[in-house]
């Protein structure tokens, strides 16, 4: 992830996603880990319609998610936030240890911001509400596959507040 | 946040040494907000203290500011003000530092007036306006700080394990080591039926559904607690 940060990124221009598509990127392997059939289907439809993305597996439980991630080393895991709660948000840390390159996008049904932030603290880098999968998952996948993060702007102040808490604690 | 809400009218203070820049910002904002101007450090300080504006649009090249490092001092003159930093050479790293310094926005100096209006209205609402590129470094920082904290203070996983009886905890640890019910029964000198009964209680107390989930939970617990 480090070293990939670009200065003066063309992405800053409006509509600047074109340059990503022009680059011959390798196929992005995606694992879908969700207990709900409807969300798995919605995500499947989105990924099948995207160029450069491929579904490598499906998981229905947290345990399946861990073993599939360890075996398949997908670039991206779409993870039902509900699943991760079986183990506390630490399921995400487990996934990242099983496959260091894997990046986690949360699929969120009904969940408090607190739980989403907790998942971000454990290393998730994207978040899409389940009801917006069709519209927003493509953007989230593109962003995360190219090393960026994807979330609602409204979460940013909460993240900054959390960072501020850490910084203040350090000063004491 | 309550401080920000208390700012009555959304006064915007624009601070840049370049009149063309101030003109462009004015064009985007004048219909919606009462505007005031500052052209260098001392007039900025005066206006911040007396006006307590809702928003300060601050050109990072303002003479005497000293870049991002100078932001906290300006903020102290009016804590409720949300500062949006404007720069001719935006980059992710500086955007990240800007947020850490307390800025609520980080934008390109020659941003489109309509987009600027949107950015200001977002920040007035209490949100933050930065390029998406800055999101990733923010999250990286959050994750690494969290991991460091977890090393110093083991996280709340252990409170869940505390609900178990010593016997149940013993069995949970054996499951974490990959033992079968039969092995556990032999090891603890109890029947397999008793092991199963203990497991049912453990699953219920931890909110888990199967032994593989439990194994994972215990492994993770042991790793963090170490």
HADDOCK unambig.tbl for C-alpha pairs under 7 A between the chains (distance, minus, plus):
assign (segid A and resid 7 and name CA) (segid B and resid 91 and name CA) 5.41 0.50 0.50
assign (segid A and resid 7 and name CA) (segid B and resid 92 and name CA) 6.58 0.50 0.50
assign (segid A and resid 8 and name CA) (segid B and resid 91 and name CA) 6.05 0.50 0.50
assign (segid A and resid 12 and name CA) (segid B and resid 131 and name CA) 6.91 0.50 0.50
assign (segid A and resid 63 and name CA) (segid B and resid 212 and name CA) 6.61 0.50 0.50
assign (segid A and resid 63 and name CA) (segid B and resid 213 and name CA) 5.91 0.50 0.50
assign (segid A and resid 86 and name CA) (segid B and resid 207 and name CA) 6.91 0.50 0.50
assign (segid A and resid 86 and name CA) (segid B and resid 208 and name CA) 6.23 0.50 0.50
assign (segid A and resid 87 and name CA) (segid B and resid 217 and name CA) 6.04 0.50 0.50
assign (segid A and resid 120 and name CA) (segid B and resid 139 and name CA) 6.80 0.50 0.50
assign (segid A and resid 120 and name CA) (segid B and resid 143 and name CA) 6.88 0.50 0.50
assign (segid A and resid 121 and name CA) (segid B and resid 142 and name CA) 5.57 0.50 0.50
assign (segid A and resid 121 and name CA) (segid B and resid 143 and name CA) 4.50 0.50 0.50
assign (segid A and resid 121 and name CA) (segid B and resid 146 and name CA) 5.90 0.50 0.50
assign (segid A and resid 122 and name CA) (segid B and resid 143 and name CA) 5.62 0.50 0.50
assign (segid A and resid 123 and name CA) (segid B and resid 143 and name CA) 5.46 0.50 0.50
assign (segid A and resid 125 and name CA) (segid B and resid 139 and name CA) 6.87 0.50 0.50
assign (segid A and resid 148 and name CA) (segid B and resid 133 and name CA) 6.33 0.50 0.50
assign (segid A and resid 148 and name CA) (segid B and resid 136 and name CA) 5.29 0.50 0.50
assign (segid A and resid 149 and name CA) (segid B and resid 135 and name CA) 5.60 0.50 0.50
assign (segid A and resid 149 and name CA) (segid B and resid 136 and name CA) 4.67 0.50 0.50
assign (segid A and resid 154 and name CA) (segid B and resid 127 and name CA) 6.01 0.50 0.50
assign (segid A and resid 156 and name CA) (segid B and resid 128 and name CA) 6.39 0.50 0.50
assign (segid A and resid 157 and name CA) (segid B and resid 127 and name CA) 5.89 0.50 0.50
assign (segid A and resid 157 and name CA) (segid B and resid 128 and name CA) 5.85 0.50 0.50
assign (segid A and resid 163 and name CA) (segid B and resid 142 and name CA) 6.26 0.50 0.50
